[in-house]
Structures are given as structure tokens and as C-alpha cells.
Amino acid sequence: MAPTWHNDRGAFTLVALCFTAIIGIALASYLSICLQSLQTSTRTVQRGQAYSLAETGLEEALVALNESSWTGWSLSGSTMSRTFTDYALGAGGTGQVAVSVANYSGNFPTLTAAATLSYPNGRSLTRTLRATTTVAPVFVNAVASASNYVYFPNGGVIDSWNSDPDNNPATAVVAYSFTAGNTSNYAAIVSGNYNSTYGVYLNKATVYGYVNSPDKPITWTSGVGKVKGPTTPAGTDVDTSRVGKSSFVPMFDIVTPTGAASYYLDDSNDHSTYGTGASTPVILDAYDLYISSGETLTINGPVIIRVSHNLNVYGTGKILVTANGSLQLFVANDLDISSSGGLQNNTNEPKKLAVFSTDSSTSNYITYSSSADFRGVIYSKNRPIYVTSNAEFYGAFLSDQWVYFSGSSFKIHYDLALRNARFSGVDTPYLINQLTEL
């Protein structure tokens, strides 16, 4: 019998159609995935652009705040606001950022920037950033020279502690103490810049913390000069991990507060009490302020003293800051503390006693030879600082010129709370402290 023949072309066509359908479905799925990936990438890019634009708004706010330049801004209550527009983003997109500075003339303003992106397809995207502010720190070092050297030729000890570990002025002041291995006792920083051969000369001094000099070597006498940390091995004098070139010594302009003086100090009243019951600083003016033997100038509240010529505390004279007081001293010429009474700060907080040298000359230096302990800070933009005393110093010393301690047994206890302290007499810029997205 003859075989039966079947036509297989229909089966082949069906297989081809099925295969084409599978390829089509796979291609459609792939194209859908590519489209979704593109859209996701586009949204990611756009969100990044919005974040960057919001950051730009915060930078504009910081510039206006630090330069007190509010041209183009609107004031409502205590808040400055402004909208920056016409940012071209590509693909037809545009952006704008609405910025506000709350409490702009007070302490620690809050910045808010809302960036909005708009596109031709009608889509828009907004990201909002809020930043709290703080002021740039002034006394980040225990002893520092911004443009010259720091010199300890005969000895001394430099360490640290924190009088206000919770950064809350309402809580009790923590008294200085030193415990081996306690990290807060090993955070003092000594920073110098250069002279002809070195930036910091330790010789016989011991630093519990760090020593930095960006341009010149750090010099110490082997087996005598010491730099130690809380975990430095016993028998190691200089912990080289704590000796470096990353020196940061901020120097800002000193701005003597303005305003009329409540009293003019002279020989008849420079041994009286000022500031009692005051809620805002009492301003005192003097041409020459000489506190001599048997005299005590008492500060019993917030006080600013502006000395347009010389300040000299000698003999047994004393400037006393009571537990209720705070003092900022601005001295335009010679500054000499040589009395046995010195500058006595009974608040035990170094930030409550600040001495500023406003002299533009670098030819003379600030001298401190009092045997009395000192709790405070000394800041000189131009004059060197020369300390011959073997007293204990709780606070910090900063100059653009050299800083020289000639004693052999002095102690400097740097207060870590100074890194959060604000001084109205220093023109410090605002910085962003904490950034959050709303």
C-alpha cells in the first residue's frame, strides 16, 4: 500500500509563531525593565539634584548670616526668607529653592531650604533640609600659635578635662581631676607653626594629648620631652601617633563690643564691685587700668571692660570674678599681670574670664608672671604671649605670634568645654551643626 503523506508546514509555522511570541514577550519585558530602570535612575538623579539645590540654599543662608547681608531677603518677625529661582537642570527642567533663617539676629539661628524641581511633563519634586547652627570654635587648642612657634624650654605639664561634659550650662561644673587612662585627660593639643628651625619646642615638657606643626619639625629632648595618650605603652616617651602636621589654629578678628559705658574706671573706683544683679553685660571703660597692692576689682555679674591703653595688675592687686560673674577684658596696649592676686575666677569655668589683646603691634608682648592660678583664656591677634609663672592654668592660650612658657613646673589644664564656648568679642562665623531632611 502507498504511504500516507502529511503536510508539516503548518506545524513549522505554529512553532515559528510561538517562538516569535516568546521573543516578543521577552523583548517587551526587557523594554519594560529598561524603562523602569531609566525612570528609577532619572528619579535618583533628580532627587540628587534637589538635595544639592537645597544644600545650595543653605550655603546662601550661611553667607547672608555671616556677612549680615540681607539684600533681597524679606523679614517676618525674627525670620528672614528668600526664594532663589531660575536654576536650569537640563531636559527642560528648572529649579528653585525657598530659604528661611529663623532667629536670624539671635543665638544659633535655624536654616531651612526647600528645593523644588519642575519638568515639562508636569512632574515636580521637592526636598527640604533643615540645619541647626553653631559658631566656629576659637579655643580648639590648649596652647597655639597660628603663625609662629610654641616654646617650652624648661618643663611643664599640659593635659585636659571637661568642665561641662553634657554641654549644659545649667548643670554643675565638673572640677578638674586627672585619672590615668581617662580619655578626656589626654585631649590637650599644642599647635605651633614655625620659626627658623621648629614649630613646637617641647624640651622637658609633657603633653598628655597631641602636638602638631604643619610646616616645621617638632623638637624634644630624647627621654625628657613627652607626648602621651591614654593607651601609650609604658616606657614610650613620645607617642608618634600623636605627633603630626594636621594643625588647626583658627584666628578670627577681635571685635571690641560697642555701646556707651556705664562707668569710667579710674583710681577712685577701680577697687569697687560691678555687675551685681545685671542680666546683660555692664560695660566699663578705662584709659589706664592699674590694680595695685591692696586693691580688688570685683566682678559680680556679666561685665565687659574696655581698656584703651594699659592694663597692669601688680603687687597684691587682684581682679576677682565671683561665682555669679563673667568678664571679658579688651586691652589695646600693654597687658601685664604680675601681682600675687592675679586674675581670680571663682566660677571655675575658664570661659567666664576672657582676656583679649586688641593691639595691632607685634613689637611688645603680653606678660603673665603672677603666681596665682588662672582660670580663663588669653587671646592675642598680634602680640606674643610670654608666661614666666609656675602657676596652674585652667583654660587656653592663643596668639598669632609666638607663645613662650619659661617656667619649669607650670601646669596647663585645657578645658574641653571651650570647644563649644562662644565669645561675643570674637568675630566667629556660623557653621552648620546638624543637618536633617524633613
DRENMARKE-849317 format. One record per residue (C-alpha): residue number from 1; z negated, y, x negated. Coordinates in pm, 1 decimal. Layout:
   pos         up      north       east
   NUM          Z          Y          X
...
//
This chain:
   pos         up      north       east
     1        0.0        0.0        0.0
     2       70.4      352.7     -120.1
     3     -245.1      558.8     -234.1
     4     -369.4      848.0      -17.3
     5     -333.6     1187.1     -193.3
     6     -584.9     1469.0     -132.6
     7     -524.1     1840.5     -196.7
     8     -810.6     1960.8     -435.0
     9     -700.5     2325.8     -442.7
    10     -929.4     2418.8     -153.9
    11    -1230.0     2274.8     -336.0
    12    -1146.3     2463.9     -653.1
    13    -1112.7     2785.4     -452.1
    14    -1451.8     2730.3     -292.2
    15    -1612.7     2673.0     -631.1
    16    -1448.6     2986.5     -768.3
    17    -1568.5     3189.5     -471.9
    18    -1923.3     3059.6     -512.9
    19    -1919.5     3133.2     -884.0
    20    -1783.5     3483.8     -819.4
    21    -2055.8     3540.5     -561.9
    22    -2322.1     3429.5     -806.5
    23    -2183.9     3661.5    -1073.0
    24    -2167.8     3944.1     -820.7
    25    -2525.8     3887.5     -710.8
    26    -2641.6     3868.5    -1073.6
    27    -2446.2     4180.7    -1161.4
    28    -2584.7     4365.7     -860.3
    29    -2936.4     4258.8     -955.9
    30    -2877.2     4368.1    -1312.8
    31    -2739.0     4703.1    -1200.0
    32    -3038.2     4745.0     -967.6
    33    -3275.5     4667.4    -1252.8
    34    -3087.6     4910.9    -1479.2
    35    -3102.9     5177.9    -1209.6
    36    -3475.9     5121.6    -1159.5
    37    -3530.0     5128.9    -1535.1
    38    -3332.8     5451.9    -1558.6
    39    -3533.1     5604.9    -1275.1
    40    -3857.9     5491.4    -1435.9
    41    -3750.4     5631.0    -1773.0
    42    -3642.1     5954.4    -1608.5
    43    -3975.3     5989.5    -1429.8
    44    -4160.8     5915.3    -1754.4
    45    -3959.9     6182.3    -1935.1
    46    -4015.2     6427.2    -1652.1
    47    -4389.5     6358.4    -1644.7
    48    -4398.7     6416.6    -2020.3
    49    -4210.1     6743.5    -1974.1
    50    -4456.5     6850.9    -1704.8
    51    -4752.5     6767.6    -1929.1
    52    -4600.2     6959.8    -2219.8
    53    -4530.2     7256.8    -1994.2
    54    -4891.4     7253.5    -1871.9
    55    -5008.1     7249.3    -2234.5
    56    -4782.2     7548.8    -2299.9
    57    -4956.9     7727.9    -2014.5
    58    -5297.3     7656.8    -2170.6
    59    -5172.5     7794.1    -2503.2
    60    -5054.8     8112.2    -2329.6
    61    -5401.0     8145.2    -2175.5
    62    -5572.8     8097.1    -2512.6
    63    -5356.2     8366.2    -2672.8
    64    -5434.7     8612.3    -2394.5
    65    -5804.9     8524.8    -2411.5
    66    -5839.8     8552.6    -2789.4
    67    -5632.3     8869.8    -2816.2
    68    -5769.2     9025.5    -2494.3
    69    -5406.6     9084.4    -2399.4
    70    -5374.9     9066.1    -2020.3
    71    -5046.5     9249.3    -1965.5
    72    -4864.4     9077.5    -1678.6
    73    -5178.0     8898.5    -1556.9
    74    -5346.4     8952.4    -1218.7
    75    -5721.8     8985.3    -1171.9
    76    -5906.9     8841.1     -874.1
    77    -6283.0     8854.6     -900.8
    78    -6354.7     8719.7    -1251.2
    79    -6033.6     8514.1    -1275.3
    80    -5711.4     8614.1    -1447.4
    81    -5391.7     8443.0    -1334.1
    82    -5023.3     8444.6    -1416.1
    83    -4715.8     8232.5    -1348.1
    84    -4461.0     8171.7    -1622.4
    85    -4114.9     8083.5    -1490.5
    86    -3754.0     8007.2    -1587.3
    87    -3809.5     7710.3    -1815.5
    88    -3475.6     7523.5    -1841.9
    89    -3526.9     7148.1    -1861.6
    90    -3173.7     7007.9    -1866.2
    91    -2979.5     6827.8    -1593.9
    92    -3018.7     7136.0    -1378.3
    93    -3396.8     7111.4    -1375.1
    94    -3623.7     7414.0    -1400.6
    95    -3994.3     7452.9    -1457.9
    96    -4277.8     7696.3    -1404.9
    97    -4645.7     7692.5    -1487.6
    98    -4922.0     7869.1    -1297.3
    99    -5213.0     7957.3    -1525.2
   100    -5562.3     8082.0    -1447.9
   101    -5856.3     8183.6    -1667.2
   102    -6184.9     8166.4    -1478.3
   103    -6477.3     8377.2    -1604.1
   104    -6233.9     8539.8    -1845.3
   105    -6477.5     8804.9    -1969.7
   106    -6786.2     8583.6    -1979.1
   107    -6905.5     8298.6    -2194.3
   108    -6686.0     7991.3    -2223.2
   109    -6401.9     8055.9    -1973.2
   110    -6226.7     7767.3    -1797.9
   111    -5847.2     7739.7    -1821.9
   112    -5622.8     7574.5    -1561.6
   113    -5247.0     7522.5    -1590.2
   114    -5033.1     7368.2    -1310.9
   115    -4679.1     7286.9    -1427.6
   116    -4411.5     7225.5    -1158.7
   117    -4064.7     7083.7    -1229.6
   118    -3781.9     7119.5     -976.5
   119    -3445.0     6937.8     -971.2
   120    -3113.5     6985.9     -783.6
   121    -3169.1     6670.4     -578.5
   122    -3474.3     6835.4     -421.4
   123    -3726.4     6632.0     -616.8
   124    -4025.5     6810.8     -770.2
   125    -4313.4     6706.0     -991.7
   126    -4645.0     6878.5    -1065.9
   127    -4908.3     6805.2    -1329.6
   128    -5227.4     7007.0    -1365.0
   129    -5453.0     7034.2    -1669.4
   130    -5796.6     7193.1    -1688.6
   131    -5969.5     7284.9    -2013.4
   132    -6319.9     7397.8    -2088.8
   133    -6359.0     7622.5    -2391.0
   134    -6593.0     7677.1    -2678.4
   135    -6588.1     7917.1    -2969.5
   136    -6478.5     7820.3    -3316.1
   137    -6779.8     7727.2    -3528.9
   138    -6888.9     7964.0    -3805.2
   139    -7153.7     7772.7    -3997.2
   140    -6998.5     7428.0    -4033.5
   141    -7127.3     7402.8    -4392.4
   142    -7475.5     7423.4    -4539.1
   143    -7358.2     7637.0    -4831.3
   144    -6999.9     7754.1    -4864.1
   145    -6769.2     7996.5    -5040.0
   146    -6426.2     8044.8    -4885.8
   147    -6252.8     8192.1    -5192.0
   148    -6486.7     8133.9    -5483.3
   149    -6740.7     7883.6    -5614.5
   150    -7082.5     7744.1    -5523.5
   151    -7323.3     7714.0    -5815.7
   152    -7643.8     7510.0    -5853.6
   153    -7718.0     7520.3    -6229.2
   154    -8080.8     7407.5    -6233.9
   155    -8150.6     7174.8    -5942.6
   156    -8239.3     7190.8    -5576.4
   157    -8201.6     6964.7    -5273.5
   158    -7964.2     7010.2    -4981.1
   159    -7995.6     6796.6    -4667.9
   160    -7975.1     6838.0    -4288.6
   161    -8129.9     6777.0    -3948.1
   162    -8054.0     6875.3    -3588.9
   163    -8293.3     7112.4    -3414.9
   164    -8108.3     7071.6    -3083.5
   165    -7953.8     6721.8    -3062.6
   166    -7879.1     6744.2    -2689.7
   167    -7723.5     7091.6    -2726.1
   168    -7958.3     7224.1    -2458.9
   169    -8145.2     7545.8    -2543.6
   170    -8397.0     7474.2    -2268.5
   171    -8537.0     7168.3    -2442.6
   172    -8793.1     7173.1    -2719.0
   173    -8687.4     7250.0    -3073.3
   174    -8685.1     6942.7    -3297.0
   175    -8884.5     7006.9    -3612.3
   176    -8731.0     6922.7    -3948.1
   177    -8807.7     6581.5    -4092.7
   178    -8630.9     6350.5    -4335.3
   179    -8607.2     5973.8    -4293.2
   180    -8412.6     5760.7    -4538.1
   181    -8102.6     5622.6    -4368.3
   182    -8115.4     5866.3    -4075.5
   183    -7756.4     5988.7    -4038.2
   184    -7848.9     6341.4    -3925.9
   185    -8032.1     6395.3    -4256.4
   186    -7716.2     6321.7    -4457.3
   187    -7468.4     6561.4    -4294.3
   188    -7506.0     6873.8    -4509.4
   189    -7174.6     6996.1    -4650.5
   190    -7137.6     7206.2    -4965.1
   191    -6790.8     7359.4    -4994.6
   192    -6650.9     7575.3    -5271.1
   193    -6306.4     7693.0    -5364.9
   194    -6259.5     7779.3    -5731.8
   195    -6341.0     7976.8    -6038.5
   196    -6178.3     7919.5    -6376.1
   197    -6287.5     7555.8    -6400.6
   198    -6460.9     7425.8    -6085.0
   199    -6518.2     7478.0    -5715.1
   200    -6870.9     7337.3    -5685.7
   201    -7113.0     7308.3    -5978.1
   202    -7395.0     7067.3    -5893.0
   203    -7552.8     7009.3    -6232.4
   204    -7902.0     6888.3    -6132.1
   205    -7881.7     6942.6    -5755.4
   206    -7897.8     6661.6    -5499.5
   207    -7680.2     6681.0    -5189.1
   208    -7751.9     6448.9    -4900.2
   209    -7414.5     6482.1    -4736.6
   210    -7074.7     6587.9    -4866.5
   211    -6928.4     6807.3    -5139.0
   212    -6578.0     6947.5    -5104.1
   213    -6348.2     7167.5    -5307.9
   214    -5976.7     7197.0    -5221.0
   215    -5840.6     7343.2    -5544.3
   216    -6074.6     7286.4    -5837.5
   217    -6290.0     6997.1    -5962.9
   218    -6646.3     6932.8    -5856.7
   219    -6872.3     6927.5    -6160.3
   220    -7202.6     6746.8    -6200.3
   221    -7411.7     6621.4    -6487.1
   222    -7394.2     6244.8    -6501.2
   223    -7722.5     6085.9    -6397.2
   224    -7862.0     6417.1    -6274.0
   225    -7635.2     6571.4    -6007.5
   226    -7632.4     6354.3    -5695.6
   227    -7429.2     6316.2    -5376.1
   228    -7568.3     6056.2    -5137.8
   229    -7512.2     5920.0    -4788.7
   230    -7731.4     5708.8    -4559.0
   231    -7575.6     5385.0    -4690.6
   232    -7512.9     5480.6    -5053.7
   233    -7617.0     5184.1    -5269.9
   234    -7935.8     5221.1    -5468.3
   235    -7863.5     5326.3    -5823.2
   236    -7546.6     5518.2    -5726.3
   237    -7596.2     5885.0    -5804.7
   238    -7262.6     6022.4    -5686.9
   239    -7111.2     5850.0    -5385.9
   240    -6743.8     5927.7    -5449.8
   241    -6655.9     5856.1    -5086.1
   242    -6846.0     6176.7    -5007.5
   243    -6668.7     6393.6    -5263.3
   244    -6334.0     6529.7    -5154.2
   245    -6083.3     6809.0    -5111.0
   246    -6089.8     6845.3    -4732.6
   247    -6284.3     7168.2    -4746.8
   248    -6300.8     7367.4    -4422.0
   249    -6462.0     7708.6    -4458.9
   250    -6386.9     7933.1    -4161.8
   251    -6411.6     8306.6    -4228.3
   252    -6388.7     8542.6    -3934.2
   253    -6426.2     8918.2    -3914.5
   254    -6773.2     9058.3    -3863.0
   255    -6778.6     9290.3    -3564.3
   256    -7085.3     9512.8    -3551.4
   257    -7184.5     9549.9    -3185.5
   258    -7120.0     9889.0    -3035.2
   259    -7330.1    10085.3    -2792.6
   260    -7596.6    10350.8    -2808.9
   261    -7914.6    10269.0    -2996.1
   262    -8241.7    10262.1    -2805.7
   263    -8440.0    10362.9    -3113.7
   264    -8372.3    10504.7    -3456.4
   265    -8585.4    10339.2    -3723.3
   266    -8749.2    10542.4    -3998.2
   267    -9072.2    10533.2    -4198.3
   268    -9274.4    10627.6    -3892.7
   269    -9172.3    10338.4    -3665.9
   270    -9025.5    10063.8    -3884.1
   271    -9350.9     9867.2    -3855.8
   272    -9362.0     9858.0    -3475.6
   273    -9269.6     9591.0    -3216.3
   274    -8934.6     9589.3    -3034.9
   275    -8761.6     9387.0    -2766.4
   276    -9065.5     9284.4    -2561.3
   277    -8956.0     9194.9    -2208.3
   278    -8588.5     9268.8    -2273.9
   279    -8322.8     9045.9    -2115.7
   280    -8031.5     9198.3    -2306.9
   281    -8028.4     9291.7    -2675.6
   282    -8211.8     9608.5    -2774.0
   283    -8009.3     9799.9    -3034.1
   284    -8190.7     9968.6    -3321.8
   285    -8023.1    10193.4    -3579.3
   286    -8132.3    10289.5    -3928.6
   287    -7976.0    10457.5    -4227.7
   288    -8203.7    10304.3    -4490.7
   289    -8446.0    10039.7    -4372.0
   290    -8727.1     9984.7    -4622.1
   291    -9005.5     9749.6    -4513.9
   292    -9276.3     9795.0    -4777.1
   293    -9615.5     9641.1    -4853.0
   294    -9842.9     9617.5    -4551.7
   295    -9561.3     9678.5    -4303.2
   296    -9431.9     9429.2    -4046.7
   297    -9133.6     9499.3    -3826.0
   298    -9185.4     9270.4    -3524.7
   299    -8903.5     9140.2    -3305.8
   300    -9037.3     9012.2    -2973.3
   301    -8713.2     8977.4    -2775.3
   302    -8336.8     8996.3    -2828.5
   303    -8272.5     9270.5    -3086.5
   304    -7975.8     9397.9    -3287.9
   305    -8042.8     9615.0    -3593.3
   306    -7757.9     9817.1    -3746.2
   307    -7833.9     9945.0    -4095.8
   308    -7565.5    10186.3    -4211.2
   309    -7688.9    10194.7    -4573.4
   310    -7953.4     9977.2    -4746.5
   311    -8196.4     9710.5    -4630.0
   312    -8487.6     9631.2    -4859.3
   313    -8790.1     9418.0    -4773.6
   314    -9030.1     9427.1    -5067.6
   315    -9395.2     9397.3    -5173.0
   316    -9575.9     9222.6    -4889.5
   317    -9346.8     9367.0    -4622.4
   318    -9209.7     9141.3    -4351.3
   319    -8962.8     9125.5    -4066.5
   320    -9118.3     8893.9    -3809.0
   321    -8924.8     8727.2    -3527.4
   322    -9174.9     8593.4    -3275.3
   323    -9130.1     8277.0    -3070.9
   324    -8979.3     8497.4    -2797.4
   325    -8744.5     8688.6    -3026.5
   326    -8397.4     8675.3    -3174.5
   327    -8246.1     8907.8    -3430.9
   328    -7901.4     8998.1    -3559.1
   329    -7906.4     9222.1    -3867.5
   330    -7594.4     9413.8    -3973.0
   331    -7622.9     9575.4    -4316.1
   332    -7347.6     9798.9    -4451.4
   333    -7464.0     9836.6    -4812.3
   334    -7732.6     9682.0    -5037.1
   335    -7929.4     9389.4    -4896.9
   336    -8236.6     9284.2    -5093.2
   337    -8511.8     9052.5    -4966.7
   338    -8778.9     9028.7    -5234.6
   339    -9114.0     9051.7    -5055.9
   340    -9369.3     8774.1    -5028.0
   341    -9340.2     8807.2    -4648.3
   342    -8961.7     8790.6    -4632.7
   343    -8788.6     8725.8    -4301.6
   344    -9018.2     8511.9    -4087.6
   345    -8862.8     8335.3    -3789.8
   346    -9125.3     8179.6    -3564.6
   347    -8869.7     8035.4    -3322.1
   348    -8793.5     7769.3    -3586.8
   349    -8428.3     7793.6    -3480.3
   350    -8201.5     7924.0    -3757.1
   351    -7951.2     8058.1    -3503.3
   352    -8216.2     8305.3    -3381.5
   353    -8207.0     8500.2    -3710.8
   354    -7863.9     8601.9    -3840.6
   355    -7805.2     8839.7    -4131.5
   356    -7455.1     8987.1    -4169.3
   357    -7334.6     9188.6    -4466.0
   358    -7059.6     9424.7    -4347.9
   359    -6999.3     9591.2    -4686.8
   360    -6632.5     9589.0    -4789.7
   361    -6718.6     9594.8    -5161.0
   362    -6729.0     9280.6    -5375.1
   363    -6886.5     9451.6    -5678.3
   364    -7250.3     9403.4    -5574.9
   365    -7423.8     9101.0    -5430.5
   366    -7684.5     9010.9    -5171.2
   367    -8014.0     8916.3    -5336.9
   368    -8283.1     8691.9    -5195.2
   369    -8587.5     8638.9    -5415.4
   370    -8866.3     8611.0    -5157.4
   371    -9099.8     8315.8    -5196.3
   372    -9133.3     8290.6    -4816.9
   373    -8947.7     8017.6    -4629.7
   374    -8636.9     8135.0    -4448.4
   375    -8511.8     8006.9    -4113.4
   376    -8179.7     8170.0    -4043.6
   377    -7824.4     8224.7    -4158.7
   378    -7668.3     8469.8    -4403.0
   379    -7300.7     8558.4    -4366.0
   380    -7114.4     8787.1    -4604.1
   381    -6743.3     8859.0    -4574.4
   382    -6716.6     9033.5    -4911.6
   383    -7038.7     9033.3    -5111.3
   384    -7152.0     8732.1    -5315.7
   385    -7489.2     8577.2    -5231.7
   386    -7744.8     8537.3    -5511.4
   387    -8065.9     8341.4    -5440.1
   388    -8334.2     8316.0    -5707.1
   389    -8614.6     8181.9    -5487.8
   390    -8755.4     7828.4    -5485.7
   391    -8843.9     7853.3    -5117.3
   392    -8732.1     7624.7    -4837.4
   393    -8431.0     7743.6    -4641.0
   394    -8357.0     7615.6    -4291.8
   395    -8006.9     7722.6    -4193.4
   396    -7687.5     7806.2    -4379.5
   397    -7523.5     8042.8    -4628.3
   398    -7160.1     8156.1    -4611.1
   399    -6962.1     8402.7    -4819.6
   400    -6600.6     8465.5    -4906.5
   401    -6728.5     8523.3    -5263.2
   402    -6949.7     8310.0    -5486.1
   403    -7282.1     8166.7    -5372.3
   404    -7537.2     8110.8    -5650.2
   405    -7879.4     7941.2    -5632.0
   406    -8056.2     7978.1    -5966.1
   407    -8383.1     7803.2    -5873.8
   408    -8478.5     7451.2    -5977.3
   409    -8687.5     7331.8    -5682.1
   410    -8548.4     7509.0    -5375.0
   411    -8461.4     7308.3    -5063.4
   412    -8190.1     7382.7    -4811.3
   413    -8216.2     7209.1    -4473.2
   414    -7892.5     7263.0    -4285.2
   415    -7928.4     7271.1    -3906.3
   416    -7650.9     7074.4    -3733.1
   417    -7712.5     7279.2    -3416.5
   418    -7540.1     7570.6    -3591.3
   419    -7207.3     7397.6    -3530.3
   420    -7246.5     7480.4    -3161.2
   421    -7403.2     7823.7    -3206.3
   422    -7227.3     8141.3    -3101.0
   423    -7285.5     8475.1    -3273.6
   424    -7170.0     8788.7    -3095.7
   425    -7134.8     8965.9    -3430.0
   426    -6855.4     8735.4    -3547.6
   427    -6505.8     8758.0    -3404.0
   428    -6458.8     8385.3    -3344.4
   429    -6162.4     8263.5    -3137.0
   430    -6195.1     8038.0    -2836.1
   431    -6093.2     7674.8    -2871.5
   432    -6031.0     7404.5    -2612.5
   433    -6342.2     7191.9    -2590.8
   434    -6247.1     6928.4    -2331.2
   435    -5917.4     6861.4    -2157.4
   436    -5882.1     6675.9    -1826.1
   437    -5594.8     6615.4    -1584.8
   438    -5659.4     6697.2    -1221.9
//
